[in-house]
């Protein structure tokens, strides 16, 4: 990762640390349709993405653009209410930026949610699936350098 991006990650992390007392262990990235999850959290602190230095802004409807810090089942968590996509015009490094920031904040694990659909008959609805590992679905890796 290049020096300019590390500086941006540190600046964003410091901004967040100054505004919450929660030291998150887990990052939960909410996809469309999961915004009510934050209602189950205790001791919440909310920070708008637009206020965090260098943080990308979501443009997809239903992605509110807020970080919420709080407690879920006695675990300190950081929740991204809204995320970013390559198809919105963000470079891979910008899409991954919040993950790097979470790491600087002490996060040890990430849970990513999404709403998905299909037309295959016989598939159960409201089902959870998990994928272990990392899937390279794009040509460029987020760690290959800045978009500038």
C-alpha positions as CSV (number, residue, x, y, z in Angstrom):
1,X,0.0,0.0,0.0
2,X,1.4,3.4,-0.9
3,X,2.3,6.1,1.7
4,X,-0.4,8.5,0.7
5,X,-3.2,6.0,1.4
6,X,-1.7,5.0,4.7
7,X,-1.7,8.6,5.7
8,X,-5.4,8.9,4.7
9,X,-6.2,5.7,6.7
10,X,-4.5,7.1,9.8
11,X,-6.3,10.4,9.5
12,X,-9.7,8.7,9.2
13,X,-8.9,6.4,12.1
14,X,-7.8,9.2,14.3
15,X,-11.0,11.2,13.5
16,X,-13.1,8.2,14.5
17,X,-11.2,7.4,17.7
18,X,-11.8,10.9,18.9
19,X,-15.6,10.4,18.5
20,X,-16.3,7.0,20.1
21,X,-15.2,5.1,23.1
22,X,-16.0,1.7,21.5
23,X,-13.0,-0.3,20.5
24,X,-14.6,-2.6,17.9
25,X,-13.6,-6.3,17.5
26,X,-15.9,-6.9,14.6
27,X,-16.9,-4.9,11.5
28,X,-20.3,-5.7,10.1
29,X,-21.0,-4.3,6.6
30,X,-24.7,-3.9,6.0
31,X,-26.1,-4.4,2.5
32,X,-29.5,-3.2,1.2
33,X,-32.3,-4.2,3.4
34,X,-30.3,-4.6,6.6
35,X,-30.4,-1.1,8.0
36,X,-32.7,-2.1,10.9
37,X,-29.8,-4.1,12.4
38,X,-28.5,-1.0,14.2
39,X,-31.7,-0.9,16.2
40,X,-30.5,-4.0,18.1
41,X,-27.3,-2.3,19.2
42,X,-26.7,-0.8,22.6
43,X,-24.6,2.3,23.5
44,X,-24.5,3.6,19.9
45,X,-22.3,6.3,18.5
46,X,-23.0,7.3,14.9
47,X,-20.7,9.1,12.6
48,X,-21.6,10.2,9.0
49,X,-19.3,9.0,6.3
50,X,-19.3,12.6,4.9
51,X,-17.6,13.8,8.1
52,X,-14.8,11.3,8.1
53,X,-11.7,12.4,6.2
54,X,-11.1,10.6,2.9
55,X,-14.1,8.3,3.4
56,X,-16.0,7.4,0.2
57,X,-19.7,8.2,-0.2
58,X,-22.3,5.6,-1.2
59,X,-24.7,6.5,-4.0
60,X,-26.9,3.4,-3.9
61,X,-30.4,3.9,-2.5
62,X,-30.8,2.3,0.9
63,X,-27.1,2.8,1.8
64,X,-27.3,5.6,4.4
65,X,-23.6,6.3,4.8
66,X,-23.1,6.0,8.5
67,X,-20.6,4.2,10.8
68,X,-22.3,3.0,14.0
69,X,-20.3,1.9,17.0
70,X,-21.9,0.0,19.8
71,X,-22.4,-3.3,21.6
72,X,-24.2,-6.4,20.2
73,X,-24.4,-9.5,22.4
74,X,-21.7,-8.1,24.7
75,X,-19.3,-7.6,21.7
76,X,-18.0,-4.2,20.6
77,X,-18.8,-3.7,17.0
78,X,-18.4,-1.2,14.1
79,X,-21.2,-1.3,11.6
80,X,-21.1,0.2,8.1
81,X,-24.6,1.2,7.3
82,X,-24.0,1.6,3.6
83,X,-21.1,0.5,1.4
84,X,-19.4,1.3,-1.9
85,X,-19.2,-0.5,-5.1
86,X,-16.9,-0.4,-8.2
87,X,-20.0,0.2,-10.4
88,X,-20.5,3.5,-8.6
89,X,-17.2,4.7,-10.0
90,X,-15.1,4.0,-6.9
91,X,-11.6,2.6,-7.5
92,X,-10.9,-0.7,-5.7
93,X,-8.6,1.0,-3.2
94,X,-11.5,3.4,-2.2
95,X,-14.0,0.4,-1.9
96,X,-11.5,-1.3,0.5
97,X,-10.6,1.9,2.4
98,X,-13.1,1.3,5.3
99,X,-11.7,-2.2,5.8
100,X,-8.2,-0.7,6.2
101,X,-9.6,1.9,8.6
102,X,-11.3,-0.9,10.6
103,X,-8.0,-2.7,10.9
104,X,-6.3,0.4,12.2
105,X,-9.2,0.6,14.8
106,X,-8.4,-2.9,16.1
107,X,-11.1,-4.9,14.2
108,X,-10.2,-8.6,14.0
109,X,-13.1,-10.0,11.9
110,X,-15.5,-8.8,9.2
111,X,-19.1,-9.9,8.4
112,X,-20.5,-8.7,5.1
113,X,-24.2,-8.9,4.3
114,X,-26.1,-8.4,1.1
115,X,-29.5,-8.9,-0.5
116,X,-29.3,-11.3,-3.4
117,X,-31.8,-12.7,-5.8
118,X,-32.1,-15.3,-8.5
119,X,-34.5,-17.2,-10.6
120,X,-33.7,-20.8,-9.8
121,X,-36.7,-22.6,-8.5
122,X,-36.4,-24.6,-5.4
123,X,-33.9,-22.2,-3.7
124,X,-34.9,-21.4,-0.2
125,X,-35.5,-17.7,0.6
126,X,-34.2,-16.0,3.8
127,X,-31.3,-18.3,3.9
128,X,-27.8,-17.5,5.2
129,X,-24.8,-18.7,3.4
130,X,-21.2,-18.1,4.3
131,X,-18.1,-18.1,2.2
132,X,-14.8,-18.7,3.9
133,X,-11.8,-17.0,2.4
134,X,-11.3,-14.2,-0.1
135,X,-12.6,-14.3,-3.6
136,X,-10.8,-12.4,-6.4
137,X,-13.7,-11.4,-8.6
138,X,-12.0,-8.3,-10.2
139,X,-8.9,-7.9,-12.2
140,X,-7.3,-5.3,-10.0
141,X,-6.6,-5.9,-6.3
142,X,-7.3,-3.1,-3.8
143,X,-3.7,-3.3,-2.6
144,X,-2.2,-2.4,-6.0
145,X,-2.0,1.3,-5.3
146,X,-3.9,4.5,-5.3
147,X,-6.4,5.6,-7.9
148,X,-4.7,8.9,-8.4
